[in-house]
Amino acid sequence: MLDASGQLAVRVTAPPADGAANAAVVRLLAKALDLPQRDIVLIAGATSRTKTFEIPVDQEALASRLDAARKKR
């Protein structure tokens, strides 16, 4: 779930080498949000633990999609 500031914490098992972890996060977000991977764009933090992604949905729709994905698990 998103916190009050709109941040989401995720964990992936891919190593942080050669962009593998970033790609894994993109795949995870795309699947959870039912969006094509090309729509999830890393705009800041490529080498940082804290990353910023541009996702083409408003915050309300984002929260709703994440909630639906969480309930599927």
C-alpha positions as CSV (number, residue, x, y, z in Angstrom):
1,M,0.0,0.0,0.0
2,L,1.1,3.6,-0.6
3,D,2.1,5.6,2.4
4,A,0.8,9.1,3.1
5,S,3.6,10.6,0.9
6,G,2.8,8.3,-2.0
7,Q,5.8,6.1,-1.6
8,L,5.7,2.3,-2.0
9,A,8.2,-0.1,-0.6
10,V,9.1,-3.1,-2.7
11,R,11.7,-5.9,-2.5
12,V,13.1,-8.0,-5.3
13,T,15.6,-10.8,-5.3
14,A,17.5,-9.6,-8.4
15,P,21.1,-8.4,-7.7
16,P,21.8,-4.7,-8.0
17,A,24.2,-5.2,-10.9
18,D,23.8,-4.2,-14.5
19,G,20.3,-2.8,-13.8
20,A,18.9,-6.3,-13.0
21,A,17.2,-5.0,-9.8
22,N,15.7,-2.0,-11.5
23,A,14.4,-4.2,-14.3
24,A,12.9,-6.5,-11.7
25,V,11.1,-3.6,-10.0
26,V,9.7,-2.5,-13.4
27,R,8.4,-6.0,-14.1
28,L,6.9,-6.2,-10.6
29,L,5.2,-2.9,-10.9
30,A,3.9,-3.5,-14.5
31,K,2.4,-6.8,-13.4
32,A,0.9,-5.5,-10.2
33,L,-0.6,-2.4,-12.0
34,D,-1.6,-4.3,-15.2
35,L,0.4,-2.0,-17.3
36,P,3.0,-2.6,-20.1
37,Q,6.6,-2.5,-18.9
38,R,7.3,0.4,-21.3
39,D,4.9,2.6,-19.3
40,I,6.9,2.3,-16.1
41,V,9.8,4.7,-16.4
42,L,12.6,5.1,-13.9
43,I,13.3,8.8,-13.7
44,A,15.6,9.0,-10.6
45,G,17.7,6.8,-8.4
46,A,19.0,4.2,-10.9
47,T,21.9,3.5,-8.5
48,S,20.2,4.3,-5.3
49,R,18.0,2.3,-3.0
50,T,15.3,5.0,-3.3
51,K,13.9,5.3,-6.8
52,T,11.4,7.4,-8.5
53,F,9.2,6.0,-11.3
54,E,6.8,7.7,-13.6
55,I,3.6,5.7,-13.9
56,P,0.8,6.9,-16.1
57,V,-2.1,6.6,-13.6
58,D,-3.3,9.0,-10.9
59,Q,-2.6,8.3,-7.3
60,E,-6.1,7.1,-6.6
61,A,-6.0,4.6,-9.4
62,L,-2.6,3.5,-8.4
63,A,-3.7,2.8,-4.8
64,S,-6.7,0.9,-6.1
65,R,-4.6,-1.2,-8.5
66,L,-2.1,-2.0,-5.8
67,D,-4.8,-3.0,-3.4
68,A,-6.4,-5.3,-6.0
69,A,-2.9,-6.9,-6.7
70,R,-2.3,-7.4,-3.0
71,K,-5.7,-9.2,-2.6
72,K,-4.8,-11.6,-5.5
73,R,-1.8,-12.9,-3.6
